Each structure stands twice: as C-alpha cells, then as structure tokens.
C-alpha cells in the first residue's frame, strides 16, 4: 500500500512509501541525467530515509524511457557543484538501510555508478549497462573504476571502462552486476527485493575484494586498450585506474579516480569530445524536414558496382534493405560480385562476421544487368562514373523503369546535381547522397538538397542514411559540397606552403603531431596521384592564368610517380617504408625559383594554424552561402568523413581554439 511522504526539495526527484519501502523516483527527462537537482534529491532522500522510522529500505527507480544515462554532460564545462556524485554514491552505499536500484533502459556512466553503489540491482530485460566516459575524454568519476571490478571481475571491468564494452541484462546478471532480472513489474520486484534485505547487514560493494584474476591477462587488456586508443588519453587512463582497484584500498582508489577525472574533464580532448557529442545531436535537427514524414523504403537499388557501389550495397544489405545492384554487363556484374565478396571476406578475416553470415549476405545481394530489375525499387543510388553525360543518360533511362515516386539519389562527388537532374521527370525525387570511401565503413553521408528536391524526398533519404548507420549532414549544392570543397582549399594551401619553403614531410609531420592519423601527402600517395592529375589536365584549358598554381604534383605524375602503387610519389618507399625524397625537395625548390619565391622555414605550429585558418575561412563562406546549417556540421564532416580524430573536434572548433595547446 502506498502512502505519501513529505516531499523532497528537488523538483526532479519524488518519493512515496510503499508499505515500509521508500520508492524514490528520478524524473529528469529525456534521459534522467544526474544533474545537480537529481543529485540533491537523491542525497536528501537517503539522508531522510535513514532518520525515518517508517522506512525500512529504499528503492531508487527512474521515470520515462531510461534509468540514469550518466552525469549531466552540460555541467562538465563548469566547476563541479555540490552535492558531488561520488558523495551521493557513498551515501547510498553506507546507508544502514538497504538501498536497491530498479534499472531499465540504460544505466550509463554515472547512472551505472549509482547502481554499483546500491546494495542490490534489479533490472528489466533489455537494460544496457556501460561506462562510456572514455568517449567524452574522461574516466568514471563516481567510483565506477573501483566498484565495477569488485562486482564483475577485473578483465570485464577493464573491457567496459577502457574499451566501451556494454553489458545487456542477462550478461550483467551472469557477471554479478545484476542480482535479479524482473520479467514482470520492475518496481514491484525491486520493492520486494529490498524488503528481503531488511534485517540483514547491507552488502557494500566497497567491502568486497576484487575476485582473483590473471595479472598478465589484465595488463595485456590495458595495453590493448592503450593501443586501440592511439593518442586519445582517456581509455588508457581509465583502464589503468581500474586496474589499480586490485592494489589500492577502496578510498585511495576512489581518490585516485576522482583526481584523474577532474584532470581529464578540464582537458582539451574532453572539451573537443563534448563538442562532438552535442554537435551530433544538433545535426539531427534539420529545419526543412521538421515534421515531414519519410516515405517507407524497403527495396534499395544501386547502379554501379565499382568500389563505391559495392560498399554502398554492403552497407544497405547490412541495414536490412532488400538490395539489387545493376551493372552494365555480365563481366561488370562478375567484377562487382567479386568486390562485394572481398569486403565480406575482409570482415570474416577480422572476425567481425561469421563465414555463414557472410555467404548469407552475399546470397541476399541481387545483381543484374538490366535496369528493369529496379522496377519495384523505393530508392536507387547511382554510383557510376562521375561524368555528367553518363549520369544524365542513366537517370533518363532509370526514370523510364522505376515508379514516379522512387527516390533517385546521385553519389556524385564533384558534378552539379542540378545539372544531372535537368530534364528529369518528377525532379522533386532527385537528391544527392554522397558517401565517403570505403562506403561500408565511413560514417559520413552528405545529403545534397538540390534545387528541386522535395522535403519528403530529403526526409526519406535522411532516414535511409540513418538506417544505413550513417551520420547524414544536409548540404546545399556547390562544387565539392561541404567536405571536398574545404578539403580542396586545405590541399591547395599545403601546396602553397611547399612553394614557400615547407617540404611534404614537414607538413605531414606537423599535422601528424597535431593529431591527424596521416599527413596529407602520405594520404595522396596512398590513394594515388593520377586521378587528381587527370582532373587537373581536363580543367587546365579553363584555368585562369592569374590563379596561383603549384605544379609539383604534375611534375611527379609526369615522372610516373603516382604514389605507393608505383613505388614513389611525394615520398620514396624503399622496402615499403615512407621516406623523404631529396628529388621531391628539389622539385619544390625549382618551383619556388621559377616563381621568384624566396624559400623560408615553417614551424609546425605555423603550418597547422595556417591550414586550420584557411579551412575555417572556407567554412565561414559555406555557412554564409547557406550550404550547411551550422559550423558544428562542418566539424562532423571532418570527424566522420576525413579521418579527423573526434578528440580534435573538427576544423571550425579548432579555429576558435588556435590559442590553446
Ligand atoms: C558521466 O556519467 C561521468 C560520471 O562518471 C560521473 C562523474 C562525476 N547529459 O542521444 P539522444 C541529451 S559522463 C546531458 O538524442 P537517444 C542529448 O543531448 C556521461 N544531456 O537520445 C539530447 O538532448 P537534445 C556518461 C544528455 O535516445 C537528449 O538527451 N553518459 C545526456 O538517441 C536525447 O539524447 C553518456 O555518455 C547526458 N548524459 O540516446 C551517455 N545524455 O534533445 C550519453 C543525453 O536537447 N548519452 N543527453 O538534443 C547517450 O549515449 C544517449 O543520449 C542515450 C539516448 C543512449 C542515453
């Protein structure tokens, strides 16, 4: 029987008495983040429960779709405000009256830590437990690193805290994190569980010892986390402080964790990662399609089974679409099938896919030589040769076979989609859907809103991109759209610096020290210099003689140096090792001399600052032209499509931060 209790001061936490159990409910939509008022409400409830003779035990539950999804990330930019989450957890744990949590949805970060501090955890099926703090550049800050290994064992704790492993209810129960799975009424089960604990001394996680574990395996798990993180600091720190739980008394371990948390939460990487976290949520708000329902898409067509088409087809099959790929003839179909099979083989070799699943997915990918195979398609993406006449002709032929409401998407990188769509029947269904290579891996999908695209088409393609596991960023029409347009400016500025005195290896080293996984000249060598060369040759006739033009890349190509595939490009590759080449230095010097430019030295900082500055200027232009909605969308383009580490935050973000180390 329920009865009321004098209310708590917090507007976000309420409680009632169920017989002799205080049922405390957190109600902070949308995800019950443990912000100040939630922490204050919990602290007050625990303190008052301790003093109230009518209360024998406490259950903490959450309203809405999830248990607590973590600390309130919006508070991280500010100094912490009392009561601190570790103190709230300590109050729960040291309560003399049993405290049980009733968990549903997700228990993430600080939410998981609240659960760890309770005396028992009752969870609904389908709940996920995780400590995702590393993704925000921090370590758990409310005891998670010290309590989790005591409950689930050291190796699993390192994998969760350092490696982002998530536990579903059943696995959490097997490992000792969940004490009871509530198949029926969660709160009723938690109340009954709490009542069973009354009269027993509470089982405090802090008093448990870490179960025995293999030290060598644990060290190896930490090293694996560090290696995978490359230069992101938080995963390694999180794994190390977790491992310390085996060596330090609980209070010392918690103090070490808190110090690490406070240091990292103020770090540059954490600030950048928070920026990206909120940028991703902002990007989901697309004004033009607010309230517009996407059309259902089940049948997904792809025209062209080259590298892009094959990758798109793989992503589409993985997302559960019914996929048909059309190529020109039997030979092209066979090659396309080989490409798709090669992607599947790589997934099997790396252990991401079972051999059985791979062959089942292959069998599910239908290939055909006639466009009429796409007659029933709801959406068709073309990924054929990037040539205007070829694409126009294809769309005209496609329009004759597909339904008038079939969405037609072009994967063009550089052509004008408006020109591609000229003369197309029902041009409102035309849209750009620009994938990044490899299309089955890269998260970015630029959705190009053409002059004729209807809101319904845009909404449909955005929904399809999300189902494909992509991050859709809507862009307007301009050469290169958002990403390649800024990338072109970046690339050009790199070449200007070559002419002014920098060498490719210096520019690469500066950008690699800054954080990019690979400098641009090494990337050019990897992807090959010949395609860009033929593009430049095609454009040479129309290039203004006043345009600043650096010809070093042309000279390399004239020498047959197309990059790694020819054994040399911007670098030489003796025994496969990337090596600065004096010949390239000489070409740069000759270029400077031919233009009367006195070469000078560049510092690494100057190289980085200059490149970020030109990217940001182009980004501002793109914003002013309304090509993208917000600066943070540009950051996401680079983080999800161009290999920028998330912890760098993207070029627009960095441009506001040139004064920071
Ligand atoms: C932590 O806990 C540190 C601790 O160790 C303790 C330190 C002392 N805070 O993602 P959605 C907002 S670190 C504030 O679109 P979904 C989000 O911005 C934290 N706001 O929904 C969005 O707002 P808006 C560890 C948050 O259903 C709205 O909620 N926890 C937070 O696709 C809906 O979000 C995490 O890292 C937050 N913690 O996914 C979990 N979380 O509508 C981060 C969300 O204004 N969160 N918001 O744009 C998530 O992974 C997902 O949001 C979740 C829901 C899976 C929960």
Boltz pocket constraint, residues with backbone or C-beta under 6 A from the ligand:
constraints:
  - pocket:
      binder: B
      contacts: [[A, 30], [A, 31], [A, 33], [A, 69], [A, 70], [A, 71], [A, 72], [A, 73], [A, 74], [A, 85], [A, 86], [A, 106], [A, 108], [A, 109], [A, 110], [A, 111], [A, 113], [A, 132], [A, 133], [A, 136], [A, 139], [A, 140], [A, 141], [A, 142], [A, 144], [A, 278], [A, 281], [A, 282]]
      max_distance: 6.0
